[in-house]
Amino acid sequence: MLKFLSPLLAGLLFGVGLEISGMTDTRVVLGFLDLTGEWNPALMFVMGGALLITVPGFNYLLRKRKPVLCDDYCLPANKSIDPKLLTGSALFGMGWGLYGYCPGPAIASLSTLGSEPVIFVVAMLAGMLLHRFTVR
């Protein structure tokens, strides 16, 4: 039961953290990306705080032989920088810069029942399906 409940709790904690930090507000994200206008450094501090927790946490956990709730770690096998990675990164960055959402905050924003996050998430899911059926 804990194996299935822990991802749900982690996702809820992540979503609440995104909401509290203001990262579900596209104006905050776009303000960070606007270097020539009214720049907003809030995203930099949120990401810095996340790194302060994540880096030591990952170093600690990866020294263990196996995770607590799984048989093995699910780490990416491909460690090379290839055209697919560069294209995906560019598309992600363009979408993030144009709209101010990335997948986590967009999904967390669904709780507001606003039309903008719904449109974004539907478009994101459509893009994922398009990728699945066109890219091999």
Protein Blocks (a to p, Z undefined) as FASTA:
>chain_A
ZZmmmmmmmmmmmmmmmmmnopmpmklmmmmmmmmlccdfklmmmmmmmmmmmmmmmmmm
mmpmbdfkbmbdcddfblcdcfklmmmmmmmmmmmmmnopafklmmmmmmnopaklmmmm
mmmmmmmmmmmmmpZZ
